[in-house]
Amino acid sequence: MLAMLFRQAGTMTAVGIALGVGGALLLTRSMRSLLFGVSAADPMVYLGVSALMAAVAIVAVAVPSSRATRIDPLLALRDS
């Protein structure tokens, strides 16, 4: 169950990061005036932000899914 939750969340996170990086690369012309000391296509910035987003997604999935795995499925079905 836990592996399924992480797999689904990982897929959504990867798609979100890919769309975000793609969108950011498309908008580099308009971002140049907003950035100071960093180029608009700096790969380290993209890697750092992507890693931060992936870490946040892992924590966002780990906390509720660890709580959900402690619940007995039969008790959850009876109460609903």
N, CA, C and O atoms as a Maestro MAE file, in Angstrom:
{
 s_m_m2io_version
 :::
 2.0.0
}

f_m_ct {
 s_m_title
 :::
 protein
 m_atom[320] {
  # First column is atom index #
  i_m_mmod_type
  r_m_x_coord
  r_m_y_coord
  r_m_z_coord
  i_m_residue_number
  s_m_chain_name
  s_m_pdb_residue_name
  s_m_pdb_atom_name
  i_m_atomic_number
  :::
  1 25 0.829 -1.192 0.000 1 A "MET " " N  " 7
  2 3 0.000 0.000 0.000 1 A "MET " " CA " 6
  3 2 0.874 1.256 0.000 1 A "MET " " C  " 6
  4 15 0.632 2.201 -0.752 1 A "MET " " O  " 8
  5 25 1.879 1.243 0.850 2 A "LEU " " N  " 7
  6 3 2.766 2.403 0.967 2 A "LEU " " CA " 6
  7 2 3.541 2.622 -0.333 2 A "LEU " " C  " 6
  8 15 3.727 3.760 -0.762 2 A "LEU " " O  " 8
  9 25 3.989 1.540 -0.955 3 A "ALA " " N  " 7
  10 3 4.716 1.657 -2.222 3 A "ALA " " CA " 6
  11 2 3.818 2.223 -3.322 3 A "ALA " " C  " 6
  12 15 4.272 3.010 -4.152 3 A "ALA " " O  " 8
  13 25 2.558 1.828 -3.327 4 A "MET " " N  " 7
  14 3 1.617 2.341 -4.319 4 A "MET " " CA " 6
  15 2 1.416 3.845 -4.147 4 A "MET " " C  " 6
  16 15 1.381 4.583 -5.132 4 A "MET " " O  " 8
  17 25 1.287 4.298 -2.915 5 A "LEU " " N  " 7
  18 3 1.107 5.727 -2.661 5 A "LEU " " CA " 6
  19 2 2.328 6.524 -3.103 5 A "LEU " " C  " 6
  20 15 2.189 7.581 -3.718 5 A "LEU " " O  " 8
  21 25 3.521 6.025 -2.793 6 A "PHE " " N  " 7
  22 3 4.739 6.722 -3.203 6 A "PHE " " CA " 6
  23 2 4.925 6.697 -4.722 6 A "PHE " " C  " 6
  24 15 5.419 7.663 -5.304 6 A "PHE " " O  " 8
  25 25 4.533 5.603 -5.355 7 A "ARG " " N  " 7
  26 3 4.662 5.516 -6.814 7 A "ARG " " CA " 6
  27 2 3.732 6.525 -7.487 7 A "ARG " " C  " 6
  28 15 4.141 7.215 -8.421 7 A "ARG " " O  " 8
  29 25 2.491 6.616 -7.020 8 A "GLN " " N  " 7
  30 3 1.554 7.571 -7.604 8 A "GLN " " CA " 6
  31 2 1.999 9.008 -7.347 8 A "GLN " " C  " 6
  32 15 1.936 9.847 -8.245 8 A "GLN " " O  " 8
  33 25 2.439 9.286 -6.148 9 A "ALA " " N  " 7
  34 3 2.899 10.635 -5.820 9 A "ALA " " CA " 6
  35 2 4.177 10.976 -6.587 9 A "ALA " " C  " 6
  36 15 4.361 12.116 -7.012 9 A "ALA " " O  " 8
  37 25 5.047 10.002 -6.761 10 A "GLY " " N  " 7
  38 3 6.269 10.232 -7.517 10 A "GLY " " CA " 6
  39 2 5.993 10.546 -8.972 10 A "GLY " " C  " 6
  40 15 6.663 11.386 -9.572 10 A "GLY " " O  " 8
  41 25 5.010 9.873 -9.537 11 A "THR " " N  " 7
  42 3 4.626 10.144 -10.921 11 A "THR " " CA " 6
  43 2 4.082 11.555 -11.065 11 A "THR " " C  " 6
  44 15 4.465 12.286 -11.978 11 A "THR " " O  " 8
  45 25 3.188 11.934 -10.161 12 A "MET " " N  " 7
  46 3 2.625 13.286 -10.219 12 A "MET " " CA " 6
  47 2 3.688 14.346 -9.972 12 A "MET " " C  " 6
  48 15 3.669 15.405 -10.599 12 A "MET " " O  " 8
  49 25 4.604 14.070 -9.069 13 A "THR " " N  " 7
  50 3 5.679 15.023 -8.780 13 A "THR " " CA " 6
  51 2 6.596 15.178 -9.987 13 A "THR " " C  " 6
  52 15 6.967 16.296 -10.343 13 A "THR " " O  " 8
  53 25 6.961 14.071 -10.617 14 A "ALA " " N  " 7
  54 3 7.839 14.129 -11.784 14 A "ALA " " CA " 6
  55 2 7.187 14.897 -12.932 14 A "ALA " " C  " 6
  56 15 7.847 15.690 -13.604 14 A "ALA " " O  " 8
  57 25 5.905 14.664 -13.155 15 A "VAL " " N  " 7
  58 3 5.194 15.392 -14.211 15 A "VAL " " CA " 6
  59 2 5.130 16.877 -13.876 15 A "VAL " " C  " 6
  60 15 5.338 17.721 -14.748 15 A "VAL " " O  " 8
  61 25 4.843 17.198 -12.618 16 A "GLY " " N  " 7
  62 3 4.783 18.593 -12.202 16 A "GLY " " CA " 6
  63 2 6.114 19.306 -12.328 16 A "GLY " " C  " 6
  64 15 6.170 20.449 -12.780 16 A "GLY " " O  " 8
  65 25 7.182 18.638 -11.931 17 A "ILE " " N  " 7
  66 3 8.514 19.243 -12.053 17 A "ILE " " CA " 6
  67 2 8.878 19.417 -13.524 17 A "ILE " " C  " 6
  68 15 9.425 20.453 -13.904 17 A "ILE " " O  " 8
  69 25 8.586 18.426 -14.352 18 A "ALA " " N  " 7
  70 3 8.904 18.533 -15.783 18 A "ALA " " CA " 6
  71 2 8.133 19.679 -16.433 18 A "ALA " " C  " 6
  72 15 8.700 20.439 -17.219 18 A "ALA " " O  " 8
  73 25 6.849 19.808 -16.112 19 A "LEU " " N  " 7
  74 3 6.058 20.914 -16.658 19 A "LEU " " CA " 6
  75 2 6.549 22.261 -16.135 19 A "LEU " " C  " 6
  76 15 6.588 23.241 -16.879 19 A "LEU " " O  " 8
  77 25 6.920 22.309 -14.872 20 A "GLY " " N  " 7
  78 3 7.422 23.551 -14.294 20 A "GLY " " CA " 6
  79 2 8.740 23.985 -14.895 20 A "GLY " " C  " 6
  80 15 8.922 25.161 -15.208 20 A "GLY " " O  " 8
  81 25 9.664 23.049 -15.060 21 A "VAL " " N  " 7
  82 3 10.957 23.381 -15.667 21 A "VAL " " CA " 6
  83 2 10.752 23.778 -17.132 21 A "VAL " " C  " 6
  84 15 11.359 24.735 -17.611 21 A "VAL " " O  " 8
  85 25 9.904 23.048 -17.827 22 A "GLY " " N  " 7
  86 3 9.618 23.395 -19.221 22 A "GLY " " CA " 6
  87 2 9.004 24.776 -19.350 22 A "GLY " " C  " 6
  88 15 9.388 25.549 -20.227 22 A "GLY " " O  " 8
  89 25 8.056 25.091 -18.487 23 A "GLY " " N  " 7
  90 3 7.444 26.420 -18.502 23 A "GLY " " CA " 6
  91 2 8.429 27.509 -18.147 23 A "GLY " " C  " 6
  92 15 8.412 28.587 -18.742 23 A "GLY " " O  " 8
  93 25 9.284 27.237 -17.184 24 A "ALA " " N  " 7
  94 3 10.291 28.232 -16.795 24 A "ALA " " CA " 6
  95 2 11.280 28.479 -17.922 24 A "ALA " " C  " 6
  96 15 11.683 29.617 -18.158 24 A "ALA " " O  " 8
  97 25 11.671 27.421 -18.618 25 A "LEU " " N  " 7
  98 3 12.595 27.601 -19.740 25 A "LEU " " CA " 6
  99 2 11.945 28.385 -20.881 25 A "LEU " " C  " 6
  100 15 12.617 29.142 -21.582 25 A "LEU " " O  " 8
  101 25 10.644 28.202 -21.063 26 A "LEU " " N  " 7
  102 3 9.944 28.962 -22.098 26 A "LEU " " CA " 6
  103 2 9.813 30.442 -21.733 26 A "LEU " " C  " 6
  104 15 9.751 31.297 -22.617 26 A "LEU " " O  " 8
  105 25 9.770 30.738 -20.458 27 A "LEU " " N  " 7
  106 3 9.578 32.119 -20.012 27 A "LEU " " CA " 6
  107 2 10.870 32.816 -19.617 27 A "LEU " " C  " 6
  108 15 10.834 33.822 -18.908 27 A "LEU " " O  " 8
  109 25 12.008 32.302 -20.062 28 A "THR " " N  " 7
  110 3 13.285 32.888 -19.642 28 A "THR " " CA " 6
  111 2 13.459 34.319 -20.104 28 A "THR " " C  " 6
  112 15 14.111 35.108 -19.420 28 A "THR " " O  " 8
  113 25 12.897 34.674 -21.240 29 A "ARG " " N  " 7
  114 3 13.047 36.042 -21.729 29 A "ARG " " CA " 6
  115 2 12.410 37.045 -20.782 29 A "ARG " " C  " 6
  116 15 12.977 38.106 -20.524 29 A "ARG " " O  " 8
  117 25 11.247 36.717 -20.271 30 A "SER " " N  " 7
  118 3 10.575 37.661 -19.377 30 A "SER " " CA " 6
  119 2 11.157 37.635 -17.962 30 A "SER " " C  " 6
  120 15 10.977 38.591 -17.207 30 A "SER " " O  " 8
  121 25 11.849 36.562 -17.594 31 A "MET " " N  " 7
  122 3 12.422 36.464 -16.253 31 A "MET " " CA " 6
  123 2 13.767 37.158 -16.119 31 A "MET " " C  " 6
  124 15 14.197 37.437 -14.999 31 A "MET " " O  " 8
  125 25 14.435 37.443 -17.207 32 A "ARG " " N  " 7
  126 3 15.782 38.026 -17.134 32 A "ARG " " CA " 6
  127 2 15.809 39.337 -16.371 32 A "ARG " " C  " 6
  128 15 16.785 39.616 -15.676 32 A "ARG " " O  " 8
  129 25 14.775 40.141 -16.479 33 A "SER " " N  " 7
  130 3 14.767 41.424 -15.775 33 A "SER " " CA " 6
  131 2 14.521 41.249 -14.276 33 A "SER " " C  " 6
  132 15 14.782 42.170 -13.502 33 A "SER " " O  " 8
  133 25 14.028 40.094 -13.857 34 A "LEU " " N  " 7
  134 3 13.719 39.850 -12.443 34 A "LEU " " CA " 6
  135 2 14.858 39.175 -11.688 34 A "LEU " " C  " 6
  136 15 14.848 39.161 -10.458 34 A "LEU " " O  " 8
  137 25 15.827 38.622 -12.385 35 A "LEU " " N  " 7
  138 3 16.896 37.855 -11.750 35 A "LEU " " CA " 6
  139 2 18.166 38.692 -11.629 35 A "LEU " " C  " 6
  140 15 18.578 39.349 -12.585 35 A "LEU " " O  " 8
  141 25 18.775 38.663 -10.460 36 A "PHE " " N  " 7
  142 3 20.009 39.401 -10.221 36 A "PHE " " CA " 6
  143 2 21.092 38.425 -9.780 36 A "PHE " " C  " 6
  144 15 20.936 37.747 -8.765 36 A "PHE " " O  " 8
  145 25 22.181 38.346 -10.525 37 A "GLY " " N  " 7
  146 3 23.296 37.491 -10.165 37 A "GLY " " CA " 6
  147 2 23.146 36.049 -10.585 37 A "GLY " " C  " 6
  148 15 24.027 35.237 -10.305 37 A "GLY " " O  " 8
  149 25 22.046 35.699 -11.255 38 A "VAL " " N  " 7
  150 3 21.804 34.331 -11.713 38 A "VAL " " CA " 6
  151 2 21.286 34.423 -13.137 38 A "VAL " " C  " 6
  152 15 20.432 35.257 -13.436 38 A "VAL " " O  " 8
  153 25 21.792 33.579 -14.010 39 A "SER " " N  " 7
  154 3 21.259 33.577 -15.370 39 A "SER " " CA " 6
  155 2 19.900 32.881 -15.392 39 A "SER " " C  " 6
  156 15 19.585 32.077 -14.514 39 A "SER " " O  " 8
  157 25 19.114 33.198 -16.393 40 A "ALA " " N  " 7
  158 3 17.757 32.648 -16.467 40 A "ALA " " CA " 6
  159 2 17.748 31.157 -16.767 40 A "ALA " " C  " 6
  160 15 16.753 30.488 -16.489 40 A "ALA " " O  " 8
  161 25 18.820 30.620 -17.324 41 A "ALA " " N  " 7
  162 3 18.877 29.195 -17.656 41 A "ALA " " CA " 6
  163 2 19.960 28.489 -16.850 41 A "ALA " " C  " 6
  164 15 20.610 27.579 -17.364 41 A "ALA " " O  " 8
  165 25 20.168 28.888 -15.599 42 A "ASP " " N  " 7
  166 3 21.191 28.280 -14.742 42 A "ASP " " CA " 6
  167 2 20.732 26.883 -14.315 42 A "ASP " " C  " 6
  168 15 19.737 26.762 -13.601 42 A "ASP " " O  " 8
  169 25 21.435 25.827 -14.735 43 A "PRO " " N  " 7
  170 3 20.982 24.470 -14.414 43 A "PRO " " CA " 6
  171 2 21.014 24.160 -12.917 43 A "PRO " " C  " 6
  172 15 20.206 23.358 -12.448 43 A "PRO " " O  " 8
  173 25 21.912 24.766 -12.162 44 A "MET " " N  " 7
  174 3 21.976 24.495 -10.721 44 A "MET " " CA " 6
  175 2 20.732 25.012 -10.008 44 A "MET " " C  " 6
  176 15 20.272 24.399 -9.045 44 A "MET " " O  " 8
  177 25 20.191 26.116 -10.463 45 A "VAL " " N  " 7
  178 3 18.961 26.647 -9.872 45 A "VAL " " CA " 6
  179 2 17.801 25.694 -10.155 45 A "VAL " " C  " 6
  180 15 17.006 25.388 -9.267 45 A "VAL " " O  " 8
  181 25 17.713 25.231 -11.396 46 A "TYR " " N  " 7
  182 3 16.647 24.301 -11.747 46 A "TYR " " CA " 6
  183 2 16.764 22.988 -10.979 46 A "TYR " " C  " 6
  184 15 15.760 22.441 -10.526 46 A "TYR " " O  " 8
  185 25 17.981 22.486 -10.834 47 A "LEU " " N  " 7
  186 3 18.187 21.249 -10.067 47 A "LEU " " CA " 6
  187 2 17.869 21.449 -8.590 47 A "LEU " " C  " 6
  188 15 17.250 20.589 -7.963 47 A "LEU " " O  " 8
  189 25 18.288 22.571 -8.039 48 A "GLY " " N  " 7
  190 3 18.027 22.846 -6.628 48 A "GLY " " CA " 6
  191 2 16.543 22.973 -6.321 48 A "GLY " " C  " 6
  192 15 16.052 22.403 -5.346 48 A "GLY " " O  " 8
  193 25 15.839 23.715 -7.148 49 A "VAL " " N  " 7
  194 3 14.400 23.895 -6.942 49 A "VAL " " CA " 6
  195 2 13.662 22.579 -7.166 49 A "VAL " " C  " 6
  196 15 12.723 22.264 -6.435 49 A "VAL " " O  " 8
  197 25 14.077 21.813 -8.168 50 A "SER " " N  " 7
  198 3 13.441 20.513 -8.413 50 A "SER " " CA " 6
  199 2 13.658 19.562 -7.241 50 A "SER " " C  " 6
  200 15 12.741 18.839 -6.851 50 A "SER " " O  " 8
  201 25 14.866 19.559 -6.678 51 A "ALA " " N  " 7
  202 3 15.149 18.708 -5.516 51 A "ALA " " CA " 6
  203 2 14.337 19.150 -4.306 51 A "ALA " " C  " 6
  204 15 13.837 18.314 -3.552 51 A "ALA " " O  " 8
  205 25 14.204 20.449 -4.119 52 A "LEU " " N  " 7
  206 3 13.393 20.955 -3.012 52 A "LEU " " CA " 6
  207 2 11.929 20.555 -3.169 52 A "LEU " " C  " 6
  208 15 11.295 20.136 -2.200 52 A "LEU " " O  " 8
  209 25 11.393 20.679 -4.369 53 A "MET " " N  " 7
  210 3 10.005 20.281 -4.621 53 A "MET " " CA " 6
  211 2 9.808 18.778 -4.419 53 A "MET " " C  " 6
  212 15 8.781 18.355 -3.888 53 A "MET " " O  " 8
  213 25 10.775 17.979 -4.835 54 A "ALA " " N  " 7
  214 3 10.682 16.531 -4.639 54 A "ALA " " CA " 6
  215 2 10.712 16.181 -3.151 54 A "ALA " " C  " 6
  216 15 9.982 15.297 -2.705 54 A "ALA " " O  " 8
  217 25 11.553 16.871 -2.386 55 A "ALA " " N  " 7
  218 3 11.618 16.616 -0.937 55 A "ALA " " CA " 6
  219 2 10.315 16.997 -0.255 55 A "ALA " " C  " 6
  220 15 9.843 16.276 0.624 55 A "ALA " " O  " 8
  221 25 9.731 18.115 -0.646 56 A "VAL " " N  " 7
  222 3 8.449 18.535 -0.072 56 A "VAL " " CA " 6
  223 2 7.365 17.524 -0.418 56 A "VAL " " C  " 6
  224 15 6.529 17.200 0.425 56 A "VAL " " O  " 8
  225 25 7.371 17.025 -1.640 57 A "ALA " " N  " 7
  226 3 6.379 16.029 -2.048 57 A "ALA " " CA " 6
  227 2 6.535 14.737 -1.262 57 A "ALA " " C  " 6
  228 15 5.537 14.123 -0.883 57 A "ALA " " O  " 8
  229 25 7.769 14.315 -1.009 58 A "ILE " " N  " 7
  230 3 8.000 13.094 -0.232 58 A "ILE " " CA " 6
  231 2 7.451 13.245 1.184 58 A "ILE " " C  " 6
  232 15 6.792 12.342 1.698 58 A "ILE " " O  " 8
  233 25 7.723 14.377 1.807 59 A "VAL " " N  " 7
  234 3 7.207 14.610 3.167 59 A "VAL " " CA " 6
  235 2 5.687 14.702 3.149 59 A "VAL " " C  " 6
  236 15 5.021 14.192 4.049 59 A "VAL " " O  " 8
  237 25 5.135 15.355 2.118 60 A "ALA " " N  " 7
  238 3 3.677 15.498 2.027 60 A "ALA " " CA " 6
  239 2 2.985 14.155 1.840 60 A "ALA " " C  " 6
  240 15 1.822 14.014 2.218 60 A "ALA " " O  " 8
  241 25 3.654 13.182 1.278 61 A "VAL " " N  " 7
  242 3 3.073 11.850 1.107 61 A "VAL " " CA " 6
  243 2 3.378 10.969 2.309 61 A "VAL " " C  " 6
  244 15 2.533 10.175 2.724 61 A "VAL " " O  " 8
  245 25 4.563 11.097 2.866 62 A "ALA " " N  " 7
  246 3 5.001 10.193 3.933 62 A "ALA " " CA " 6
  247 2 4.177 10.342 5.203 62 A "ALA " " C  " 6
  248 15 3.820 9.340 5.823 62 A "ALA " " O  " 8
  249 25 3.871 11.561 5.598 63 A "VAL " " N  " 7
  250 3 3.165 11.767 6.868 63 A "VAL " " CA " 6
  251 2 1.757 11.170 6.831 63 A "VAL " " C  " 6
  252 15 1.448 10.344 7.689 63 A "VAL " " O  " 8
  253 25 0.892 11.538 5.892 64 A "PRO " " N  " 7
  254 3 -0.453 10.946 5.908 64 A "PRO " " CA " 6
  255 2 -0.472 9.457 5.571 64 A "PRO " " C  " 6
  256 15 -1.296 8.714 6.105 64 A "PRO " " O  " 8
  257 25 0.431 9.011 4.687 65 A "SER " " N  " 7
  258 3 0.402 7.593 4.331 65 A "SER " " CA " 6
  259 2 0.893 6.721 5.478 65 A "SER " " C  " 6
  260 15 0.426 5.593 5.634 65 A "SER " " O  " 8
  261 25 1.824 7.219 6.282 66 A "SER " " N  " 7
  262 3 2.243 6.424 7.440 66 A "SER " " CA " 6
  263 2 1.118 6.319 8.458 66 A "SER " " C  " 6
  264 15 0.969 5.291 9.119 66 A "SER " " O  " 8
  265 25 0.341 7.361 8.583 67 A "ARG " " N  " 7
  266 3 -0.836 7.286 9.473 67 A "ARG " " CA " 6
  267 2 -1.882 6.330 8.903 67 A "ARG " " C  " 6
  268 15 -2.502 5.573 9.650 67 A "ARG " " O  " 8
  269 25 -2.078 6.360 7.604 68 A "ALA " " N  " 7
  270 3 -3.089 5.503 6.978 68 A "ALA " " CA " 6
  271 2 -2.718 4.034 7.073 68 A "ALA " " C  " 6
  272 15 -3.610 3.189 7.161 68 A "ALA " " O  " 8
  273 25 -1.440 3.700 7.059 69 A "THR " " N  " 7
  274 3 -1.047 2.290 7.136 69 A "THR " " CA " 6
  275 2 -1.238 1.722 8.538 69 A "THR " " C  " 6
  276 15 -1.251 0.503 8.704 69 A "THR " " O  " 8
  277 25 -1.384 2.565 9.535 70 A "ARG " " N  " 7
  278 3 -1.608 2.078 10.902 70 A "ARG " " CA " 6
  279 2 -3.069 1.734 11.180 70 A "ARG " " C  " 6
  280 15 -3.369 1.100 12.192 70 A "ARG " " O  " 8
  281 25 -3.976 2.141 10.302 71 A "ILE " " N  " 7
  282 3 -5.407 1.896 10.504 71 A "ILE " " CA " 6
  283 2 -5.753 0.506 9.986 71 A "ILE " " C  " 6
  284 15 -5.329 0.112 8.900 71 A "ILE " " O  " 8
  285 25 -6.526 -0.229 10.773 72 A "ASP " " N  " 7
  286 3 -6.987 -1.547 10.351 72 A "ASP " " CA " 6
  287 2 -8.049 -1.377 9.264 72 A "ASP " " C  " 6
  288 15 -9.038 -0.680 9.493 72 A "ASP " " O  " 8
  289 25 -7.877 -1.987 8.093 73 A "PRO " " N  " 7
  290 3 -8.834 -1.803 7.001 73 A "PRO " " CA " 6
  291 2 -10.245 -2.260 7.347 73 A "PRO " " C  " 6
  292 15 -11.218 -1.640 6.917 73 A "PRO " " O  " 8
  293 25 -10.366 -3.332 8.115 74 A "LEU " " N  " 7
  294 3 -11.703 -3.819 8.474 74 A "LEU " " CA " 6
  295 2 -12.436 -2.817 9.358 74 A "LEU " " C  " 6
  296 15 -13.638 -2.613 9.190 74 A "LEU " " O  " 8
  297 25 -11.740 -2.197 10.283 75 A "LEU " " N  " 7
  298 3 -12.370 -1.190 11.123 75 A "LEU " " CA " 6
  299 2 -12.769 0.049 10.315 75 A "LEU " " C  " 6
  300 15 -13.820 0.641 10.561 75 A "LEU " " O  " 8
  301 25 -11.947 0.430 9.375 76 A "ALA " " N  " 7
  302 3 -12.259 1.585 8.533 76 A "ALA " " CA " 6
  303 2 -13.483 1.317 7.665 76 A "ALA " " C  " 6
  304 15 -14.306 2.210 7.465 76 A "ALA " " O  " 8
  305 25 -13.613 0.084 7.144 77 A "LEU " " N  " 7
  306 3 -14.761 -0.244 6.318 77 A "LEU " " CA " 6
  307 2 -16.043 -0.353 7.145 77 A "LEU " " C  " 6
  308 15 -17.119 0.010 6.669 77 A "LEU " " O  " 8
  309 25 -15.936 -0.842 8.363 78 A "ARG " " N  " 7
  310 3 -17.118 -0.959 9.223 78 A "ARG " " CA " 6
  311 2 -17.669 0.401 9.615 78 A "ARG " " C  " 6
  312 15 -18.883 0.588 9.697 78 A "ARG " " O  " 8
  313 25 -16.767 1.356 9.860 79 A "ASP " " N  " 7
  314 3 -17.193 2.686 10.301 79 A "ASP " " CA " 6
  315 2 -17.799 3.521 9.184 79 A "ASP " " C  " 6
  316 15 -18.494 4.498 9.462 79 A "ASP " " O  " 8
  317 25 -17.557 3.166 7.938 80 A "SER " " N  " 7
  318 3 -18.068 3.997 6.844 80 A "SER " " CA " 6
  319 2 -19.463 3.634 6.428 80 A "SER " " C  " 6
  320 15 -20.016 4.252 5.518 80 A "SER " " O  " 8
  :::
 }
 m_bond[319] {
  # First column is bond index #
  i_m_from
  i_m_to
  i_m_order
  :::
  1 1 2 1
  2 2 3 1
  3 3 4 2
  4 3 5 1
  5 5 6 1
  6 6 7 1
  7 7 8 2
  8 7 9 1
  9 9 10 1
  10 10 11 1
  11 11 12 2
  12 11 13 1
  13 13 14 1
  14 14 15 1
  15 15 16 2
  16 15 17 1
  17 17 18 1
  18 18 19 1
  19 19 20 2
  20 19 21 1
  21 21 22 1
  22 22 23 1
  23 23 24 2
  24 23 25 1
  25 25 26 1
  26 26 27 1
  27 27 28 2
  28 27 29 1
  29 29 30 1
  30 30 31 1
  31 31 32 2
  32 31 33 1
  33 33 34 1
  34 34 35 1
  35 35 36 2
  36 35 37 1
  37 37 38 1
  38 38 39 1
  39 39 40 2
  40 39 41 1
  41 41 42 1
  42 42 43 1
  43 43 44 2
  44 43 45 1
  45 45 46 1
  46 46 47 1
  47 47 48 2
  48 47 49 1
  49 49 50 1
  50 50 51 1
  51 51 52 2
  52 51 53 1
  53 53 54 1
  54 54 55 1
  55 55 56 2
  56 55 57 1
  57 57 58 1
  58 58 59 1
  59 59 60 2
  60 59 61 1
  61 61 62 1
  62 62 63 1
  63 63 64 2
  64 63 65 1
  65 65 66 1
  66 66 67 1
  67 67 68 2
  68 67 69 1
  69 69 70 1
  70 70 71 1
  71 71 72 2
  72 71 73 1
  73 73 74 1
  74 74 75 1
  75 75 76 2
  76 75 77 1
  77 77 78 1
  78 78 79 1
  79 79 80 2
  80 79 81 1
  81 81 82 1
  82 82 83 1
  83 83 84 2
  84 83 85 1
  85 85 86 1
  86 86 87 1
  87 87 88 2
  88 87 89 1
  89 89 90 1
  90 90 91 1
  91 91 92 2
  92 91 93 1
  93 93 94 1
  94 94 95 1
  95 95 96 2
  96 95 97 1
  97 97 98 1
  98 98 99 1
  99 99 100 2
  100 99 101 1
  101 101 102 1
  102 102 103 1
  103 103 104 2
  104 103 105 1
  105 105 106 1
  106 106 107 1
  107 107 108 2
  108 107 109 1
  109 109 110 1
  110 110 111 1
  111 111 112 2
  112 111 113 1
  113 113 114 1
  114 114 115 1
  115 115 116 2
  116 115 117 1
  117 117 118 1
  118 118 119 1
  119 119 120 2
  120 119 121 1
  121 121 122 1
  122 122 123 1
  123 123 124 2
  124 123 125 1
  125 125 126 1
  126 126 127 1
  127 127 128 2
  128 127 129 1
  129 129 130 1
  130 130 131 1
  131 131 132 2
  132 131 133 1
  133 133 134 1
  134 134 135 1
  135 135 136 2
  136 135 137 1
  137 137 138 1
  138 138 139 1
  139 139 140 2
  140 139 141 1
  141 141 142 1
  142 142 143 1
  143 143 144 2
  144 143 145 1
  145 145 146 1
  146 146 147 1
  147 147 148 2
  148 147 149 1
  149 149 150 1
  150 150 151 1
  151 151 152 2
  152 151 153 1
  153 153 154 1
  154 154 155 1
  155 155 156 2
  156 155 157 1
  157 157 158 1
  158 158 159 1
  159 159 160 2
  160 159 161 1
  161 161 162 1
  162 162 163 1
  163 163 164 2
  164 163 165 1
  165 165 166 1
  166 166 167 1
  167 167 168 2
  168 167 169 1
  169 169 170 1
  170 170 171 1
  171 171 172 2
  172 171 173 1
  173 173 174 1
  174 174 175 1
  175 175 176 2
  176 175 177 1
  177 177 178 1
  178 178 179 1
  179 179 180 2
  180 179 181 1
  181 181 182 1
  182 182 183 1
  183 183 184 2
  184 183 185 1
  185 185 186 1
  186 186 187 1
  187 187 188 2
  188 187 189 1
  189 189 190 1
  190 190 191 1
  191 191 192 2
  192 191 193 1
  193 193 194 1
  194 194 195 1
  195 195 196 2
  196 195 197 1
  197 197 198 1
  198 198 199 1
  199 199 200 2
  200 199 201 1
  201 201 202 1
  202 202 203 1
  203 203 204 2
  204 203 205 1
  205 205 206 1
  206 206 207 1
  207 207 208 2
  208 207 209 1
  209 209 210 1
  210 210 211 1
  211 211 212 2
  212 211 213 1
  213 213 214 1
  214 214 215 1
  215 215 216 2
  216 215 217 1
  217 217 218 1
  218 218 219 1
  219 219 220 2
  220 219 221 1
  221 221 222 1
  222 222 223 1
  223 223 224 2
  224 223 225 1
  225 225 226 1
  226 226 227 1
  227 227 228 2
  228 227 229 1
  229 229 230 1
  230 230 231 1
  231 231 232 2
  232 231 233 1
  233 233 234 1
  234 234 235 1
  235 235 236 2
  236 235 237 1
  237 237 238 1
  238 238 239 1
  239 239 240 2
  240 239 241 1
  241 241 242 1
  242 242 243 1
  243 243 244 2
  244 243 245 1
  245 245 246 1
  246 246 247 1
  247 247 248 2
  248 247 249 1
  249 249 250 1
  250 250 251 1
  251 251 252 2
  252 251 253 1
  253 253 254 1
  254 254 255 1
  255 255 256 2
  256 255 257 1
  257 257 258 1
  258 258 259 1
  259 259 260 2
  260 259 261 1
  261 261 262 1
  262 262 263 1
  263 263 264 2
  264 263 265 1
  265 265 266 1
  266 266 267 1
  267 267 268 2
  268 267 269 1
  269 269 270 1
  270 270 271 1
  271 271 272 2
  272 271 273 1
  273 273 274 1
  274 274 275 1
  275 275 276 2
  276 275 277 1
  277 277 278 1
  278 278 279 1
  279 279 280 2
  280 279 281 1
  281 281 282 1
  282 282 283 1
  283 283 284 2
  284 283 285 1
  285 285 286 1
  286 286 287 1
  287 287 288 2
  288 287 289 1
  289 289 290 1
  290 290 291 1
  291 291 292 2
  292 291 293 1
  293 293 294 1
  294 294 295 1
  295 295 296 2
  296 295 297 1
  297 297 298 1
  298 298 299 1
  299 299 300 2
  300 299 301 1
  301 301 302 1
  302 302 303 1
  303 303 304 2
  304 303 305 1
  305 305 306 1
  306 306 307 1
  307 307 308 2
  308 307 309 1
  309 309 310 1
  310 310 311 1
  311 311 312 2
  312 311 313 1
  313 313 314 1
  314 314 315 1
  315 315 316 2
  316 315 317 1
  317 317 318 1
  318 318 319 1
  319 319 320 2
  :::
 }
}
